[in-house]
């Protein structure tokens, strides 16, 4: 599967790669002798065209709808890096194993799972049953660059 083709079918585009803002790599591909293994995608924040989408805390400056959209943007950014890691061959992704969603939110906001659905739903749209995954959705007081959402991914690859 070519990511750009699948996203085009969904009316979406592959975003430009957002370069890391600190001392880490955007992905780590760990393969065994049979060339199967795990692809770790670092925490993605909702960067779109070089700008942070909807900064602030969910439940204050950021609406639930904008937070869901931020999760979708994070996921698209993660998929762009996965495509880069796999030389464009998204068919090598056997399954999305784990998604961890961090939501910068007010202390009285309890809908982190709804925010995380922005990512989960998109992964199932793109990969079908292979996109179903284990997940954590966690409220936190603050995220890098004042992002409302940050997501990292764990993928099984072949």
C-alpha positions in Angstrom: 0.0 0.0 0.0 1.2 3.5 -0.9 0.2 5.9 1.9 -0.4 8.8 -0.5 -2.8 6.7 -2.6 -4.8 5.4 0.5 -5.0 8.9 2.0 -6.1 10.4 -1.4 -9.0 7.8 -1.4 -10.0 9.2 2.0 -9.7 12.8 0.8 -6.4 13.4 2.8 -2.8 14.2 1.9 0.5 13.1 3.3 1.9 16.0 5.3 5.4 17.4 5.0 7.7 15.7 7.5 7.9 17.8 10.7 11.5 17.6 11.8 12.3 16.9 15.5 12.6 19.9 17.8 15.0 18.3 20.3 17.7 15.6 20.5 15.9 12.5 19.3 15.0 10.7 16.1 11.5 10.7 14.7 11.4 6.9 14.3 13.3 3.8 15.2 13.0 0.7 13.1 14.2 -2.5 14.9 14.3 -5.6 12.7 15.3 -9.2 13.4 17.2 -11.6 11.0 14.0 -12.3 9.1 13.4 -8.5 8.5 10.4 -8.4 10.7 10.1 -6.3 13.8 8.9 -3.1 15.3 8.6 0.5 14.2 8.6 3.0 17.0 7.3 6.5 16.0 8.3 9.3 18.4 5.7 11.5 19.9 4.0 13.6 17.2 2.4 16.9 17.9 -0.2 18.5 15.6 2.1 20.4 13.2 0.5 21.4 10.0 2.5 23.4 7.3 5.1 24.3 9.9 2.5 25.7 12.4 1.2 24.2 15.6 -2.5 23.5 15.2 -4.7 24.8 18.0 -2.2 25.3 20.9 -3.4 25.3 24.5 -5.3 23.1 26.9 -8.4 21.1 26.0 -11.2 22.3 28.1 -9.9 25.9 28.1 -8.5 27.3 24.8 -9.0 24.2 22.8 -12.4 22.7 22.0 -13.1 18.9 21.9 -13.6 19.1 18.2 -10.2 20.9 17.7 -8.5 18.3 19.9 -9.9 15.5 17.8 -8.6 17.2 14.7 -5.2 17.7 16.4 -5.2 13.9 17.1 -5.8 13.3 13.4 -3.0 15.6 12.4 -0.6 13.9 14.9 -1.6 10.6 13.3 -1.0 11.8 9.8 2.4 13.1 10.8 3.2 9.7 12.4 2.1 7.9 9.2 4.3 10.2 7.1 7.3 9.2 9.3 6.3 5.5 9.1 6.3 5.9 5.3 9.7 7.5 5.4 11.0 4.7 7.6 9.7 2.0 5.3 10.8 3.6 2.0 7.2 4.3 1.1 6.1 0.7 1.5 3.2 1.0 4.0 2.3 -2.6 3.0 5.1 -3.7 5.4 3.0 -2.6 8.3 1.5 -5.8 9.7 -0.5 -4.0 12.3 -0.7 -0.9 14.5 0.1 -2.5 17.9 -0.1 0.5 20.3 -1.1 4.1 20.3 -0.4 6.4 23.3 -2.3 9.7 23.3 -1.4 12.5 25.6 -3.9 15.3 26.0 -2.9 18.6 27.6 -6.2 19.4 29.4 -7.7 21.2 32.3 -8.2 19.3 35.5 -11.9 19.0 34.9 -11.7 17.6 31.4 -12.5 13.9 31.3 -12.9 13.1 27.6 -9.4 12.1 26.7 -10.7 8.9 25.1 -12.9 11.0 22.7 -9.7 12.9 21.7 -7.9 9.6 21.2 -10.6 8.4 18.9 -9.5 11.0 16.3 -6.3 8.9 16.0 -7.9 5.5 16.4 -10.6 6.1 13.8 -8.2 7.4 11.3 -5.9 4.4 11.7 -8.8 2.0 11.1 -9.9 4.0 8.1 -6.4 3.7 6.6 -5.5 0.1 7.6 -8.8 -1.6 8.2 -8.5 -4.4 10.9 -4.7 -4.0 10.9 -5.3 -0.5 12.3 -7.0 -1.8 15.4 -4.7 -1.3 18.4 -4.1 -1.2 22.1 -4.3 2.3 23.4 -3.8 4.7 26.3 -5.4 8.1 26.5 -3.9 10.2 29.3 -4.5 13.8 30.5 -1.4 15.8 31.3 -0.9 19.3 32.5 1.4 20.5 29.6 3.0 19.2 26.4 5.9 20.5 24.3 5.4 23.8 22.5 2.0 24.2 24.2 0.6 21.4 22.0 -2.9 20.2 23.0 -2.2 16.6 21.9 0.9 14.4 21.4 0.8 10.8 20.1 3.4 8.0 19.7 2.9 4.8 17.9 4.2 1.2 18.0 3.8 -0.8 14.7 4.6 -4.4 13.8 6.3 -4.6 10.5 7.5 -7.3 8.0 
